[in-house]
């Protein structure tokens, strides 16, 4: 039996049959059997698949398409007779220009591999492109259909351009001719307008992110009335940044109107459909921004001319009417009567002025007299006099209070002296004592009030003493 694993995949004339995998007939039992594990067999098959086939281009219809959270795309390629499982890892998926979906016929480039845990062979896809339709065109149509379904292309959400934009925002590259064309038009048509340029890459890798950031940055700037998103012409690949979904949604989220001036007149991008106004070229975008201003100024000039003409015509009619009325009979002598009335009015004016001057003189004299009387009754002077009198009275009051205090203090001292003189304590201080009964309920004034052996209490000037009566003597005994 030839070894299955020694033959290259492409050199075998046929796939091994079940008979090839059966053990040798009993007559050859003496030969050593070669037993392999499932993992070994699967690994050998995987090596044969990976080395036996190089890069493959496989055409088929996508089914069971699923994009996992990990970024890996799983799908199946099928035709009328067979189907092939396929996988596309995160990195090549990121570079897809269109969205793979069921029913789409594609051409896939990759290598055959085998998923050993399940024993399934699959196509590890590295590139995917739609059959018969370019990837960019398909991505364009898919995104256009998606955004149109969401209503981002509806005319109802389109905003009119401001009539007199004071500040104009521009998103474009500083290296391209678009910014120079726009500034040239604005300098000529709206020299007083303020221009704010947010530079951004408009071509190549990362251009869509740059344009999105630029739009969001201008949206947060105050007083920006309108934004121009522009770049010059180029191929579909060059203009692809303006077909990205993130750019379209940034334009739709802008709080001010956005004009798309991308490419030439024949170029259409998703940004053109989402923006409020589409301009065929960057220069045309600048013209549209200031067109409303020019129309506004032209209308003002036209209305001013009509107003002047109407005023001149009305003045002419009124002048003719005045001349006609002046030639009538009822107007004859009006000038003479007006002159007489004017003279009478002048006389009355003279009399009125004289009366006013006389009345004013009387008022002035009366005011002078009142001022003099007021000065005589000067409140400040009277207040000063009152303050002086109050100060004098206060001094007298303080002196009287001092004298009364002195007299009261002297009287108090005299009374205190008298009180000290009559005080029993003063008597005791001179050597006298007070004799009490034992229970201190009565003062002993007579020797007969106590008997021998009684106890008495004697109060001295300082302290007390307790005594026993030994002998009592009554006066006369």
SULDANOR-V965731 format. One record per pair of residues at least 24 apart in sequence whose ideal C-beta (glycine too) atoms are under 6 Angstrom apart, sorted by sequence separation. I is the first residue (numbers start at 1). J is the second residue. If there is no record, write none. Layout:
I | J
I | J
This chain:
106 | 130
107 | 131
239 | 263
247 | 271
251 | 275
261 | 285
106 | 131
168 | 193
174 | 199
433 | 458
434 | 459
447 | 472
105 | 131
243 | 269
248 | 274
259 | 285
448 | 474
167 | 194
168 | 195
169 | 196
170 | 197
171 | 198
242 | 269
243 | 270
433 | 460
447 | 474
171 | 200
173 | 202
202 | 231
242 | 271
259 | 288
211 | 241
226 | 256
233 | 263
239 | 269
226 | 257
227 | 258
228 | 259
229 | 260
230 | 261
231 | 262
233 | 264
224 | 256
429 | 461
208 | 241
428 | 461
92 | 126
207 | 241
212 | 246
65 | 100
87 | 122
203 | 238
212 | 247
215 | 250
219 | 254
65 | 101
86 | 122
208 | 244
211 | 247
219 | 255
65 | 102
85 | 122
86 | 123
87 | 124
88 | 125
98 | 135
62 | 100
97 | 135
208 | 246
212 | 250
5 | 44
9 | 48
63 | 102
84 | 123
86 | 125
97 | 136
208 | 247
62 | 102
98 | 138
98 | 139
10 | 52
62 | 104
97 | 139
9 | 52
99 | 142
171 | 214
61 | 105
62 | 106
98 | 142
171 | 215
59 | 107
169 | 218
57 | 107
58 | 108
57 | 109
178 | 230
230 | 282
178 | 231
178 | 232
169 | 224
177 | 232
230 | 285
167 | 223
176 | 232
167 | 224
228 | 285
167 | 225
168 | 226
169 | 227
170 | 228
171 | 229
172 | 230
53 | 112
166 | 225
172 | 231
165 | 225
165 | 226
49 | 112
162 | 225
226 | 289
162 | 226
49 | 114
46 | 114
45 | 114
49 | 121
42 | 116
42 | 119
161 | 257
159 | 257
185 | 283
136 | 236
152 | 252
182 | 282
186 | 286
190 | 290
147 | 248
181 | 282
185 | 286
189 | 290
143 | 245
181 | 283
185 | 287
140 | 243
190 | 293
178 | 282
182 | 286
159 | 276
158 | 276
153 | 273
168 | 289
152 | 274
143 | 270
163 | 292
164 | 293
161 | 292
163 | 296
